[in-house]
């Protein structure tokens, strides 16, 4: 797996939706690539921040916007 493959699979990885061989390749790549480790951590932080916004102030977020944002991250390549 290369870095581009990892970027394309990150949401499936975080959703625990990868098949076992792909997850193993993902983890093997992370074991060898510090920039991708940083990318995964940044992605987790971003998702966590967005989740806390939604939890702390759901009345401020338009549900349509939330769905579009989630869709954009899922489909982003």
Beta strands, then each sheet from edge to edge (+ up, - down):
end
